């Protein structure tokens, strides 16, 4: 799971990043609203922890702009603790609102609750170039041709397509698809990617699944 932290206070941002990493999350941290908006729209995140009082672009404006095109869950974490501010944040599209100072264990519990709820938000249909994935029918096609996948291969392709354009480390893939901690002694991820790539890419001129050496895998249509 990948979380974006948008927080200008160094102490708070460092505390969040360290605590979330220890809880098993991958995090990116930016310190102003403009950078937060760029990051949130350029990369796929499972959740955004968003401050309100930010330089360059405040949290309200960032949330309003983001909600025009993205449904990424947002937890607002701010010193603005008036009930009117909380109501405004929730009505603007925040999934939760938490005031500073905060208890990290409570924050972590709220994040996990949002992420559990968010599992039902995945689109029923994914498409990248001419590759299509129908989640309801558990069917994958390319140029109208059915691609026969095992259950784990389907889950792997779903993850790569849902986060298309994002380089996914082997550790994230292992955690999301097999619910295990990745070990360098196992080639389970590489073997599965090879099988899926053979089915998805081998007979087509446009290759979609790419290896990023030393980092992981990404699914995207490249010129």
N, C-alpha and C positions, 0 to 999 in steps of 0.2 A: 504494500500500500504506500502511495506517495502523497505527501502533504506539503503544501506551500504555506510558509509562514510569512505574513506581511506585517512587520513590526519594526518601528524605528528605535525603540529603546534597546540598547545593546545588552543590558543585563537580562531583560525579559526574553529577548530573542534567543540569546545564548542558552538560557534556562530551558526554553521550549525545545530548541533543537536538540540539546543533549538528552532531555527527558524522553522525547519522542523516539529518538534513535535507540535509546535503551529499551523502549517498549516495542521495538521491532519495526518502526516505520522508517521509510526513506524520506528525507526532508530537503527542501530548498528554502533559503531564507533571504528575503529582500527587505530593504529598509525604507522604501518610500512607495507611495501609491501608484505612481506612474510605472515604476519597475514592476510592481505587483501585477498591474493590469497586463503589461507586456508578457510577463511570465505565465500568467493564468490563461491567456489566450493562445500562447505559442506551444504550451505543453499540456499533456493530459494529467490531471491530478484527481485523486480520489476525494480530497477535501482541502479547503483553504481555511486557515486560521487568520482572521483579519482584524487589525486594529482600526479604530475610527479616526483618531487624530494623527494623521500622517502628513509628512511633507510632500510636495509636488501634486498629490491628488489625495483627497481625504477618502476614508473608507466608505462613506455613503455614496460618493460619486463612483468609486470603483465598483461597488456592488451593483448600482443601478446600470452601469455600462455593461458589466459582465452578464447580467440577467437578460439582456437583449438577445444574446446569442448562446449562452452557456448555462447548463443546469448543474454545474459542479457544486456539491454541498459546501456551504459557508458557515463557519462558526465565528461569530463576532466576539472578540475579546478586548474589552475597552474599559477605561476608567470612567466613562460616562455611564453612570448607574441609575439615572432617572428612569422611572417606569415609562415615561413618554419616549425616551430614546430607545428603550427595549422594544416597545410596540412598533416604533418606526422601522427599526431594523428588521423585525420579523415580517412586517407588512411589505417591506421592500424586497423580501425574498431570502433573508438569512434563515438557515435551518435551526440555529440556536443562538443565544445571546448570553454572554457570561461577563460579569463585572470583575475588574481588578480591584484589590488584590485577589488572587484566586488560589484555590487548592489544586495542586497538579493532579492528584488522584481523581478528583471530581472532573477536572477537565478531560482526563483520559477516558473516564467512563462516558462522558457526553460524546466524545469523538467516536468511541466504539459504537455507541447507540446510533449515531447518525450514519455511520458506515454500514451497520446492519440494515437500517432502513433503506439506505441507498442501493442495496443489492437488487431491490425490485425496480430500480429506475433504468436499468439497462435497456436500450432500444431492442425491439423485437426483430429488427432487420438491420444488417450492417452491409456496407458496400465500399470497396476500395478498388478503383479502376473497374475491371470487368469481373472481379471476384465478389460473389454475394453469399451472405450467410443468413439463413432464416432460423432464428433461435427457437421459435415455437415448433417448427416442423423438424428441427435438428437436421437441416439440410444445407449443404454447401454446393454451389455451382460456379462454374467459370465459363463464360461465353455460352451459357445454357447447358453445359455438360455437367452432369452430377459427379461430385467428388465423394467417393466412399471413404469415410473416416471412422476410426474407433472412437469410443467415448472420450478418451484422453486426448486424442488428436484433435477432436472437435473443440474441446476445452482450450487447448493450446492455440488453435487458430482463432477462436473467439477472443482470447486475451490479446493476441497480436493485432487483430483487426480493431478491437475496441480501443486500443491505445496506439493506433496507427501513427507512424511518424516519430514515435518515442522509442529510443533505444532501451530495451529491457534487459537488465543483467540476468544471468542464469539463476542467481539467488531469488530474484523476484518471480521468475517463471516457475521455479521449483516450488516456491511457497504458494503461489496462486493456483497452479494446476494440480500438484501432487500433495500440497499441504505438508511439505517436509522442508527441513533446513538443508540448503545446498551444500554438498561436500565436493571438493575438487577431486575426490577419489571416484566419483560416480559420473558416468556419461549419459545419464538418463535424459537430460535436457537436450544435449547435442544429438542423441540418437532419435529422439522424437521429432526434433526440428528437421533432421534429414528426411525422415519419412513423410512429414507433412509437405516439405519443399518438393519432394519427388512427385507428390500428387497434385500440388497446386501450381508448380512452376515448370516442370521438366518439358512439357510439350508446347509451352507457350513462349513466344519471343520476348514478351515483357515479363521480367522477373520481379516478383514482389517481396520475397523474403530474403533479407540480406544479413550477412554476418558483419558485425562491427568488431574488428579484431581487438581483443583485450577487454571488451566491454560487454557484448551480448548480441542480441538480435533485434532487428527492426523490420516491420512490414510497411512498405510504402512503394508507390509508383514513382520510379526515377526516370528522368529523361535519358 
